[in-house]
Each structure stands twice: as structure tokens, then as C-alpha cells.
Amino acid sequence: MKTGMKTVVSTGTGTDGEPAAGRGLSRRRARRLVMGVLLGLLVGALAIAGLLWLLRPEPRQSPPPEPGPAQRALTAVSAGVPAALPDLAVLIAERRAHLRTHPDDARSWAVLGAAYVEQGRRTADAAHYPTAERALRTSLKVRPRGNAQALDGMAALANARRDFRAARTWGEAALKVDRRRWTTHALLIEAYTGLNDYKAARSTLERLQGLHSGTAVMARSAAVYWDRGWREDAAATLSDAAAMAEAPAERAAWLERAGQLAWERGDREVALRYYQEAVRVDPDQRAAQAGQGRALAALGRTTEALNAYRSALAKQPSPAYTLELGELYESLGLDQAAQVQYELLHTQVRSAAAGGVDEELVVGRFEADHGDPEEAVRRLTAEWRKQPGIAVADALGWALHQAGQHGEALKYAERATDKEHGGGVRSALYVYHRGMIERAVGLDGPARRHLEEALRINPYFSPLWAPLAREVLQELGEPPEVRVPATR
């Protein structure tokens, strides 16, 4: 018998009764869920790591290494500011060694020349100047066009040699290469001042101040302000420059100039403090040592004054300082010691002349007061034709007076002291010279006025001539009374 059989169709159920397809779907969802959680955790971890990275403490950076002596000197000579003598020696040795293997490096030749100029200026050793000139001319030969750095060096060399016409020529040539080169403007101000072109000096200073700021510009500004008669502005600007200077040699140089300004207005104690601080900061600041001698003598501390002058001259044999020391000896009645200094002055001048330095101004002053006034007139007349600065006008006028040519002398004395010619320069020595010349031509009233003014500007301007000014004022007596006629 055939039995009825049912066909069984599989529905994919498992032992737990759950369909197989549903079970696969659940697993995929679980995997996605796990992956999402893991991905979220990863993103969160990355976010936290990024936040921690952003908030990490900055690592301590070591300060940059201090520049070495050669770099310090290079920075100074490139900016036209005073450099330390030991640093200059290192820079010179380094550049000389470099140039033995790189003789076509025009920049290094220019740096070497500028370093020698600064070395000669700081030591008053003119033997460095011919070496400087050879280096600078080699730079110009290697790179004849567009070499403003070497042209600047030649202008600085000419200023150091007191050849202001040449300095003007070199400086103006440098400006043609680079009108915005601020160091060139500073050099030209010195050249224009030496040539009595105060208008050009002032306009150049304005351009300089528009191009650059800093201590070197402040110091140059102070010099122009002093020449214009702005004494307070000059002193404040120079004091600020000294306070802002970082390098000891530069700071000492500005302190020494501040001492000069204080001395020229008769502030003995203030001048001495500036000079002493300058020497403390830079023991090679010999101009400040000579300044100490000047101020100490005015304070009556004669032995200290003599020692200060001797120390300065031992390392910086400047004819101007030698003349000052000789006159201090003479004022003390030590004529033999004074004569030794005057003879030494001639030796120093010959040495300077061999290096191309013009010391005719100092020689003329010496001859007028202690030697041959006619020789002084001859030398200073030639100097006046070459570079008619205010200092030369004063010296020539005094030489003419000492040679008996009082009328002609007065013309130059007026040029040295009138604002229209000198731009406001206030010098006790210049005004004293004018007063003495006026007395010689019978102008007692103006003579009295100018001698009083000289002592008012600086009662201690010279150990020889300040006492003489007081004696002459006593001889001139009080000005006569002006009688006003009675009215009826």
C-alpha cells in the first residue's frame, strides 16, 4: 500500500530556534559596533594626544653663543663705532690669514682696511694708516664698481688723517653707489664740519636720522647739536647714547665725549666722573685719561693730573695731549719739563706726517704761543686755504695777533666766534683769543665783554691762559659809567 509522504522544506532554523540569516546579521552589527567603539576611542586618543602636544611646555633653548672678539670688532667697524683694541687685533689677524688664500675677496680687504683705520685712530699710531690705505685700495682694485664699503673706508681714513676734502670726495662717491648707506652720511658730517660747511652737515644729519637710529647716530647728532649751540640737547643725547651702548669700547667712547662736553662748559667734577667711568669701562680709553688730567688740574689735584696725562701719552702719543701737558708744566713753573714735552711734540708730528696725518693745527698753535709766530702764520694760512674750519680760523687769527698783525687777526677771530660763521660753537679759548685781539686794537669794551664771556663759559679752560684772562680783566677795570644828561 502506498503511504502518503510529505515533502519537508528546510527553513534554516538552528538548534536554538533562531533563523540562520538573523544570526549572521546580528554578528555583523556587533562587529560594526565594536569597530565604531574602537574608532571612537582612537579618535579620542588622537585628540587628547594633539591637545597635549599643543599644551606641551616649550623646550628650554640655549642662549645663542656670545660673539667672539673678531665678530665683535667686525660689528663695530662695519657700523662705524669704536672697537676694543684686543678685538681689533684678532680681527686683523683673522682677515690677513683669510686673504692669503682668498686674495680676491674685496669685502675682506675692505674690512681689513677699516680695522687698521680704527686701530690707528685709537692708538694715535699713524703707521697703521698706510697699511689701511693699501688694503682699501686693493679692495677697490679687486672690485672697482659698486664697492661702497671700501669707499666708506677711504672716507674714514681721510677723516682720521684730518684730510676733510678727501673725506668729502670719498664719502660722496660712496653715496653715488648707495644713497641709503647710513654710515656714509655719518662720515660726511665729520668731513663737512671740518670744512666749515655747517649747512651741509645739518642737512646730512637729517637724512641720517631718517635712515637709521641707534647710539652711533645719537653720538653724531650730539656733535652737531653742540656745534649749533644746543648744549643741553647735545649733553642729553650723548648721555643717552652712553647708557644704551652695549659694547664696553663703544660705551666708553660716548662717556669720554660726554666728559668733553661737561669740560667745555666748565663742569669739572661732572667731566671727571665721565672720564673716570670711561676708563673703568675700557682701560684703553686714553682720551678719557687725558681728560682726567685736564679736569684734575682744574680741581687743583696736580700730581694726579700729571700722572693721568703721562698714562694717556704712554699708550696714545697724541700731539694735542703732549701740548696740554707741556702747558700744564709751564703753568707750574716747570719750564724744563715743559720744554721736554714741546720737543716730543715735534717728534710726534713728524711720525704722524709720515702716516699721512695733518697735524698743522696743533703745530700752528704751538708755534704761535711757544715758538715762532711767523712760522705759525705760514702754516695756518696754508691750512686755511686747504680746509677753512672754525678751529683753523681761531688758530690763524691768534697766530696773526702773536705776529703783530692785529687788524687781520680780528677778522679770523670774528669768523671763529660769530654764529653766522661757526654755527653756534661756544669755545672759551676762541672767545678768549678774540678778547685779547680786541684789546690789542684798542677795543676795550668788546675785549672786556669777551674775556668775561670766556671765563663764564669755562673758568678753567687753560692753566696758562685762564689766569691771564683774569689779569687782563683787572687791568681793563670796570666799564666807564654812562652819564645820562639831566632833563630840564
Summary of the structure (lengths in Angstrom):
residues: 488
radius of gyration: 38.5
end to end distance: 185.2
largest distance: 185.2
contacts: 1625
relative contact order: 0.06
helix: 74%
strand: 0%
